[in-house]
Amino acid sequence: MSVIVHSVRIVDGGRETPDGWVRWEAGRITHRGTGDGWREHASDVLVDARAEAGPDAVLTPGFIDLHGHGGGGRSYEDGPDAVRAARALHRAHGTTRAVLSLATATLGDLVERLETIAELARTDPDILGSHLEGPFLAPSHRGAHAGDLLRAPDPETLDRLLAAGDGTVRQVTLAPELPGGLDAVRRIVAAGVVAAVGHTAADAALAAEAFDAGATVLTHAFNAMPGLHHRFPGPVGTALADDRVVLEIIADGVHLHPDIVRIAASAAAGRVALVTDAMAAAGAADGAYRLGALDVEVAGGIAHVAGTDTIAGSTLTQDAALRVAVTAGVALPAAVHALTQTPARVLGLDHLGALEPGRLADAVLLTADLRVAGVWLAGEPV
């Protein structure tokens, strides 16, 4: 089936194209242009963006989430049905592809969950693989992770977990100061997996060593790590100054003040990835949930480890992150870039992240106030 979406403001590649149109067929984009040029091309389905989403409608590439734990009342840790239910929630909010994050758990549980995600990644194209957010984390900055299950990244454990993922582990977050931490970064990168610095007490010098060893992501920047100080820049300052590093940003108005979102997007232009870090309560009611091995209470849409003031993920969706970022002062093209092209680049997925001929036809139609009016995954409506 061929589709043309026309009369829309296309936002991708860090730019805006007014009165644009895009055509796709068999899941891939074939043409794009402006004005009435779409009339020269045949299509089975014509989508007038003005009719579907109102004046000044916006078309972006599909959003890609590098870091999320669930949604719609379900966790990515609870088996295939739960994974698919959570992904359905996020797809409806524009996240056409996602890496599924796993919180710290027993090694047996992590192996089983990695194997489940590996199987799903082979059958469900919107699932890009897994992200191990633990167990290789600093006890002093563990956040919503079970302290008694944390461990150093010894080669045997790391190899066991990577083998369980069978080539689908996309990212491993670790604290480089742990015994064997820098060697683990090198081992992860050598396996073709993204190494991320996070949940760490590392200072600026050690963070720089980790990035020199091959780490390319800072997991949920500013959170679960030393802060940015004018004499002690810490991992955040090092990442901001290093053009090789992408900073995950949780733009939910809870994890970061809006001014910090704007400052980070400016200081690391083109190197920010807007992630959700969403847990099961995203798109669901307040109440009691689980995240990894811990009980979580959600009240007013904010998740905390039960009985504490420790933030336990978010209830964010990526369309809401887009609205928060733009309201904070991030230019729309930069904010869209942080949801699309930057995460695609982190993962090395050249077929995603832009509305260009030859790319997969993942697209999100938004109203002028950035509410989702339509989503396509490989050309098929969601």
TIDREN-182692 format. One record per residue (C-alpha): residue number from 1; residue in three letters; x, y, z. Coordinates in steps of 0.05 Angstrom, whole numbers. Layout:
<atoms>
<NUM; 'ALA'; <X; Y; Z>>
...
</atoms>
This chain:
<atoms>
<1; 'MET'; <0; 0; 0>>
<2; 'SER'; <25; 69; -18>>
<3; 'VAL'; <10; 130; 26>>
<4; 'ILE'; <20; 205; 16>>
<5; 'VAL'; <16; 253; 75>>
<6; 'HIS'; <12; 324; 49>>
<7; 'SER'; <1; 396; 70>>
<8; 'VAL'; <43; 387; 132>>
<9; 'ARG'; <102; 419; 166>>
<10; 'ILE'; <158; 367; 163>>
<11; 'VAL'; <207; 370; 221>>
<12; 'ASP'; <268; 326; 216>>
<13; 'GLY'; <343; 330; 208>>
<14; 'GLY'; <345; 392; 252>>
<15; 'ARG'; <302; 433; 204>>
<16; 'GLU'; <230; 450; 187>>
<17; 'THR'; <200; 444; 117>>
<18; 'PRO'; <134; 481; 110>>
<19; 'ASP'; <78; 455; 65>>
<20; 'GLY'; <114; 389; 57>>
<21; 'TRP'; <93; 320; 35>>
<22; 'VAL'; <120; 250; 42>>
<23; 'ARG'; <103; 187; 3>>
<24; 'TRP'; <118; 116; 24>>
<25; 'GLU'; <105; 47; -4>>
<26; 'ALA'; <121; -24; 21>>
<27; 'GLY'; <143; 5; 87>>
<28; 'ARG'; <196; 53; 60>>
<29; 'ILE'; <195; 126; 41>>
<30; 'THR'; <200; 136; -34>>
<31; 'HIS'; <192; 211; -45>>
<32; 'ARG'; <185; 276; -7>>
<33; 'GLY'; <176; 348; -29>>
<34; 'THR'; <137; 412; -19>>
<35; 'GLY'; <75; 445; -47>>
<36; 'ASP'; <32; 407; -96>>
<37; 'GLY'; <87; 361; -121>>
<38; 'TRP'; <52; 302; -88>>
<39; 'ARG'; <-1; 305; -142>>
<40; 'GLU'; <48; 275; -192>>
<41; 'HIS'; <52; 210; -152>>
<42; 'ALA'; <0; 155; -147>>
<43; 'SER'; <-23; 132; -78>>
<44; 'ASP'; <-73; 84; -48>>
<45; 'VAL'; <-84; 130; 12>>
<46; 'LEU'; <-82; 206; 15>>
<47; 'VAL'; <-75; 238; 83>>
<48; 'ASP'; <-90; 313; 85>>
<49; 'ALA'; <-54; 333; 149>>
<50; 'ARG'; <-97; 394; 156>>
<51; 'ALA'; <-160; 351; 160>>
<52; 'GLU'; <-129; 300; 206>>
<53; 'ALA'; <-90; 345; 254>>
<54; 'GLY'; <-112; 417; 240>>
<55; 'PRO'; <-75; 477; 213>>
<56; 'ASP'; <0; 479; 221>>
<57; 'ALA'; <3; 403; 232>>
<58; 'VAL'; <72; 373; 242>>
<59; 'LEU'; <101; 308; 213>>
<60; 'THR'; <163; 279; 246>>
<61; 'PRO'; <200; 213; 242>>
<62; 'GLY'; <178; 160; 292>>
<63; 'PHE'; <205; 170; 362>>
<64; 'ILE'; <258; 122; 389>>
<65; 'ASP'; <264; 110; 464>>
<66; 'LEU'; <332; 87; 487>>
<67; 'HIS'; <310; 78; 559>>
<68; 'GLY'; <242; 56; 587>>
<69; 'HIS'; <217; 2; 633>>
<70; 'GLY'; <143; -4; 616>>
<71; 'GLY'; <76; 31; 611>>
<72; 'GLY'; <1; 21; 608>>
<73; 'GLY'; <3; -14; 676>>
<74; 'ARG'; <53; -67; 651>>
<75; 'SER'; <128; -76; 659>>
<76; 'TYR'; <178; -100; 607>>
<77; 'GLU'; <202; -150; 659>>
<78; 'ASP'; <136; -189; 662>>
<79; 'GLY'; <136; -230; 598>>
<80; 'PRO'; <114; -223; 526>>
<81; 'ASP'; <42; -202; 538>>
<82; 'ALA'; <63; -148; 587>>
<83; 'VAL'; <117; -123; 539>>
<84; 'ARG'; <68; -118; 481>>
<85; 'ALA'; <16; -82; 524>>
<86; 'ALA'; <67; -31; 548>>
<87; 'ARG'; <93; -21; 478>>
<88; 'ALA'; <23; -10; 452>>
<89; 'LEU'; <15; 48; 501>>
<90; 'HIS'; <80; 80; 480>>
<91; 'ARG'; <68; 69; 405>>
<92; 'ALA'; <3; 108; 412>>
<93; 'HIS'; <45; 165; 439>>
<94; 'GLY'; <92; 165; 379>>
<95; 'THR'; <147; 117; 402>>
<96; 'THR'; <151; 72; 341>>
<97; 'ARG'; <214; 36; 365>>
<98; 'ALA'; <243; 24; 434>>
<99; 'VAL'; <299; -8; 472>>
<100; 'LEU'; <271; -44; 533>>
<101; 'SER'; <306; -29; 598>>
<102; 'LEU'; <315; -79; 654>>
<103; 'ALA'; <327; -57; 725>>
<104; 'THR'; <374; -94; 773>>
<105; 'ALA'; <349; -164; 791>>
<106; 'THR'; <379; -232; 805>>
<107; 'LEU'; <424; -259; 750>>
<108; 'GLY'; <374; -315; 737>>
<109; 'ASP'; <317; -265; 728>>
<110; 'LEU'; <359; -220; 683>>
<111; 'VAL'; <380; -279; 639>>
<112; 'GLU'; <307; -301; 632>>
<113; 'ARG'; <284; -230; 615>>
<114; 'LEU'; <340; -219; 565>>
<115; 'GLU'; <321; -284; 531>>
<116; 'THR'; <248; -263; 528>>
<117; 'ILE'; <266; -196; 497>>
<118; 'ALA'; <312; -230; 447>>
<119; 'GLU'; <255; -273; 423>>
<120; 'LEU'; <208; -213; 418>>
<121; 'ALA'; <260; -172; 380>>
<122; 'ARG'; <259; -226; 326>>
<123; 'THR'; <184; -223; 317>>
<124; 'ASP'; <162; -152; 337>>
<125; 'PRO'; <197; -100; 295>>
<126; 'ASP'; <183; -43; 343>>
<127; 'ILE'; <226; -77; 396>>
<128; 'LEU'; <299; -59; 384>>
<129; 'GLY'; <329; -101; 440>>
<130; 'SER'; <347; -93; 513>>
<131; 'HIS'; <384; -45; 559>>
<132; 'LEU'; <416; -71; 622>>
<133; 'GLU'; <409; -15; 673>>
<134; 'GLY'; <443; -56; 726>>
<135; 'PRO'; <469; -95; 762>>
<136; 'PHE'; <536; -60; 751>>
<137; 'LEU'; <519; 4; 790>>
<138; 'ALA'; <549; 43; 848>>
<139; 'PRO'; <514; 28; 914>>
<140; 'SER'; <520; 101; 933>>
<141; 'HIS'; <481; 122; 871>>
<142; 'ARG'; <437; 62; 860>>
<143; 'GLY'; <371; 102; 857>>
<144; 'ALA'; <313; 54; 848>>
<145; 'HIS'; <356; -9; 845>>
<146; 'ALA'; <362; -63; 898>>
<147; 'GLY'; <428; -52; 934>>
<148; 'ASP'; <437; -125; 953>>
<149; 'LEU'; <436; -147; 880>>
<150; 'LEU'; <488; -98; 855>>
<151; 'ARG'; <556; -126; 834>>
<152; 'ALA'; <620; -110; 798>>
<153; 'PRO'; <622; -124; 723>>
<154; 'ASP'; <666; -186; 723>>
<155; 'PRO'; <677; -217; 654>>
<156; 'GLU'; <639; -281; 669>>
<157; 'THR'; <576; -246; 691>>
<158; 'LEU'; <579; -196; 634>>
<159; 'ASP'; <590; -251; 582>>
<160; 'ARG'; <533; -292; 611>>
<161; 'LEU'; <485; -233; 605>>
<162; 'LEU'; <507; -214; 535>>
<163; 'ALA'; <500; -286; 513>>
<164; 'ALA'; <429; -289; 541>>
<165; 'GLY'; <412; -229; 496>>
<166; 'ASP'; <437; -267; 435>>
<167; 'GLY'; <458; -205; 399>>
<168; 'THR'; <399; -162; 421>>
<169; 'VAL'; <430; -126; 481>>
<170; 'ARG'; <435; -55; 456>>
<171; 'GLN'; <462; -18; 517>>
<172; 'VAL'; <494; -32; 584>>
<173; 'THR'; <496; 21; 638>>
<174; 'LEU'; <552; 15; 689>>
<175; 'ALA'; <591; 54; 741>>
<176; 'PRO'; <663; 56; 715>>
<177; 'GLU'; <693; 62; 784>>
<178; 'LEU'; <673; -9; 802>>
<179; 'PRO'; <728; -62; 801>>
<180; 'GLY'; <739; -80; 728>>
<181; 'GLY'; <694; -23; 705>>
<182; 'LEU'; <738; 6; 650>>
<183; 'ASP'; <755; -64; 624>>
<184; 'ALA'; <680; -78; 623>>
<185; 'VAL'; <669; -16; 580>>
<186; 'ARG'; <719; -42; 530>>
<187; 'ARG'; <688; -112; 532>>
<188; 'ILE'; <618; -84; 521>>
<189; 'VAL'; <640; -41; 462>>
<190; 'ALA'; <679; -99; 432>>
<191; 'ALA'; <615; -139; 433>>
<192; 'GLY'; <581; -86; 390>>
<193; 'VAL'; <539; -59; 448>>
<194; 'VAL'; <533; 13; 472>>
<195; 'ALA'; <568; 25; 538>>
<196; 'ALA'; <536; 79; 581>>
<197; 'VAL'; <561; 113; 644>>
<198; 'GLY'; <508; 119; 698>>
<199; 'HIS'; <489; 107; 770>>
<200; 'THR'; <560; 127; 786>>
<201; 'ALA'; <602; 165; 836>>
<202; 'ALA'; <656; 178; 783>>
<203; 'ASP'; <691; 245; 781>>
<204; 'ALA'; <706; 281; 716>>
<205; 'ALA'; <774; 247; 705>>
<206; 'LEU'; <746; 177; 713>>
<207; 'ALA'; <686; 193; 668>>
<208; 'ALA'; <735; 217; 616>>
<209; 'GLU'; <772; 151; 621>>
<210; 'ALA'; <707; 114; 610>>
<211; 'PHE'; <691; 155; 549>>
<212; 'ASP'; <761; 144; 522>>
<213; 'ALA'; <751; 69; 533>>
<214; 'GLY'; <690; 73; 487>>
<215; 'ALA'; <629; 92; 529>>
<216; 'THR'; <585; 138; 487>>
<217; 'VAL'; <523; 151; 530>>
<218; 'LEU'; <510; 184; 597>>
<219; 'THR'; <449; 150; 627>>
<220; 'HIS'; <394; 198; 650>>
<221; 'ALA'; <443; 256; 657>>
<222; 'PHE'; <445; 293; 724>>
<223; 'ASN'; <407; 237; 759>>
<224; 'ALA'; <442; 184; 801>>
<225; 'MET'; <511; 216; 794>>
<226; 'PRO'; <550; 275; 822>>
<227; 'GLY'; <522; 342; 802>>
<228; 'LEU'; <553; 394; 758>>
<229; 'HIS'; <596; 439; 801>>
<230; 'HIS'; <637; 498; 776>>
<231; 'ARG'; <702; 468; 804>>
<232; 'PHE'; <683; 395; 800>>
<233; 'PRO'; <647; 383; 734>>
<234; 'GLY'; <636; 308; 747>>
<235; 'PRO'; <609; 262; 693>>
<236; 'VAL'; <558; 313; 668>>
<237; 'GLY'; <610; 366; 654>>
<238; 'THR'; <656; 315; 621>>
<239; 'ALA'; <599; 290; 577>>
<240; 'LEU'; <577; 360; 558>>
<241; 'ALA'; <648; 375; 536>>
<242; 'ASP'; <659; 311; 496>>
<243; 'ASP'; <629; 310; 426>>
<244; 'ARG'; <631; 234; 426>>
<245; 'VAL'; <579; 228; 482>>
<246; 'VAL'; <503; 231; 480>>
<247; 'LEU'; <466; 252; 543>>
<248; 'GLU'; <400; 219; 560>>
<249; 'ILE'; <351; 271; 586>>
<250; 'ILE'; <285; 256; 622>>
<251; 'ALA'; <243; 317; 606>>
<252; 'ASP'; <184; 303; 653>>
<253; 'GLY'; <189; 365; 697>>
<254; 'VAL'; <208; 320; 756>>
<255; 'HIS'; <277; 292; 742>>
<256; 'LEU'; <303; 358; 714>>
<257; 'HIS'; <283; 431; 720>>
<258; 'PRO'; <261; 457; 652>>
<259; 'ASP'; <320; 506; 652>>
<260; 'ILE'; <368; 448; 657>>
<261; 'VAL'; <334; 414; 598>>
<262; 'ARG'; <344; 477; 557>>
<263; 'ILE'; <416; 487; 580>>
<264; 'ALA'; <434; 414; 565>>
<265; 'ALA'; <403; 417; 496>>
<266; 'SER'; <442; 480; 480>>
<267; 'ALA'; <508; 458; 510>>
<268; 'ALA'; <505; 389; 476>>
<269; 'ALA'; <470; 409; 412>>
<270; 'GLY'; <453; 347; 371>>
<271; 'ARG'; <477; 302; 429>>
<272; 'VAL'; <416; 298; 472>>
<273; 'ALA'; <368; 239; 471>>
<274; 'LEU'; <300; 250; 502>>
<275; 'VAL'; <283; 186; 539>>
<276; 'THR'; <224; 167; 582>>
<277; 'ASP'; <255; 121; 636>>
<278; 'ALA'; <180; 103; 641>>
<279; 'MET'; <158; 50; 689>>
<280; 'ALA'; <92; 11; 687>>
<281; 'ALA'; <50; 70; 712>>
<282; 'ALA'; <61; 111; 648>>
<283; 'GLY'; <-8; 119; 619>>
<284; 'ALA'; <-39; 84; 679>>
<285; 'ALA'; <-68; 102; 747>>
<286; 'ASP'; <-31; 121; 810>>
<287; 'GLY'; <-19; 63; 858>>
<288; 'ALA'; <29; 7; 876>>
<289; 'TYR'; <77; -22; 824>>
<290; 'ARG'; <142; -60; 819>>
<291; 'LEU'; <207; -37; 786>>
<292; 'GLY'; <259; -92; 784>>
<293; 'ALA'; <263; -120; 854>>
<294; 'LEU'; <232; -60; 888>>
<295; 'ASP'; <163; -37; 907>>
<296; 'VAL'; <143; 31; 878>>
<297; 'GLU'; <88; 79; 898>>
<298; 'VAL'; <60; 128; 846>>
<299; 'ALA'; <23; 189; 869>>
<300; 'GLY'; <5; 249; 826>>
<301; 'GLY'; <41; 215; 768>>
<302; 'ILE'; <107; 215; 805>>
<303; 'ALA'; <140; 148; 822>>
<304; 'HIS'; <181; 136; 885>>
<305; 'VAL'; <211; 74; 916>>
<306; 'ALA'; <159; 55; 968>>
<307; 'GLY'; <170; 90; 1035>>
<308; 'THR'; <225; 136; 1008>>
<309; 'ASP'; <235; 200; 969>>
<310; 'THR'; <278; 165; 916>>
<311; 'ILE'; <250; 175; 846>>
<312; 'ALA'; <235; 108; 812>>
<313; 'GLY'; <231; 120; 738>>
<314; 'SER'; <177; 164; 708>>
<315; 'THR'; <107; 162; 680>>
<316; 'LEU'; <129; 199; 618>>
<317; 'THR'; <113; 187; 545>>
<318; 'GLN'; <156; 215; 489>>
<319; 'ASP'; <104; 262; 461>>
<320; 'ALA'; <99; 293; 531>>
<321; 'ALA'; <175; 298; 533>>
<322; 'LEU'; <172; 336; 467>>
<323; 'ARG'; <121; 385; 496>>
<324; 'VAL'; <162; 396; 560>>
<325; 'ALA'; <226; 408; 521>>
<326; 'VAL'; <194; 458; 473>>
<327; 'THR'; <159; 494; 531>>
<328; 'ALA'; <227; 497; 566>>
<329; 'GLY'; <255; 535; 506>>
<330; 'VAL'; <285; 480; 463>>
<331; 'ALA'; <273; 494; 390>>
<332; 'LEU'; <224; 445; 359>>
<333; 'PRO'; <274; 417; 307>>
<334; 'ALA'; <325; 405; 362>>
<335; 'ALA'; <274; 371; 407>>
<336; 'VAL'; <250; 326; 350>>
<337; 'HIS'; <323; 310; 333>>
<338; 'ALA'; <332; 287; 405>>
<339; 'LEU'; <273; 239; 398>>
<340; 'THR'; <292; 211; 329>>
<341; 'GLN'; <359; 221; 295>>
<342; 'THR'; <402; 222; 358>>
<343; 'PRO'; <377; 156; 387>>
<344; 'ALA'; <380; 124; 318>>
<345; 'ARG'; <453; 147; 313>>
<346; 'VAL'; <469; 120; 382>>
<347; 'LEU'; <444; 51; 360>>
<348; 'GLY'; <475; 55; 291>>
<349; 'LEU'; <407; 49; 256>>
<350; 'ASP'; <415; 88; 192>>
<351; 'HIS'; <347; 66; 166>>
<352; 'LEU'; <311; 103; 221>>
<353; 'GLY'; <307; 174; 248>>
<354; 'ALA'; <291; 216; 185>>
<355; 'LEU'; <236; 223; 134>>
<356; 'GLU'; <282; 212; 74>>
<357; 'PRO'; <274; 166; 14>>
<358; 'GLY'; <300; 97; 30>>
<359; 'ARG'; <287; 102; 104>>
<360; 'LEU'; <234; 61; 139>>
<361; 'ALA'; <167; 97; 140>>
<362; 'ASP'; <162; 109; 215>>
<363; 'ALA'; <124; 175; 224>>
<364; 'VAL'; <85; 215; 275>>
<365; 'LEU'; <31; 266; 257>>
<366; 'LEU'; <23; 320; 310>>
<367; 'THR'; <-25; 378; 320>>
<368; 'ALA'; <3; 448; 325>>
<369; 'ASP'; <5; 440; 400>>
<370; 'LEU'; <44; 375; 392>>
<371; 'ARG'; <-10; 324; 408>>
<372; 'VAL'; <-8; 258; 371>>
<373; 'ALA'; <-58; 253; 315>>
<374; 'GLY'; <-29; 194; 277>>
<375; 'VAL'; <27; 143; 280>>
<376; 'TRP'; <56; 97; 226>>
<377; 'LEU'; <105; 40; 237>>
<378; 'ALA'; <140; 18; 173>>
<379; 'GLY'; <84; 51; 135>>
<380; 'GLU'; <27; 18; 172>>
<381; 'PRO'; <-20; 60; 216>>
<382; 'VAL'; <-16; 47; 290>>
</atoms>
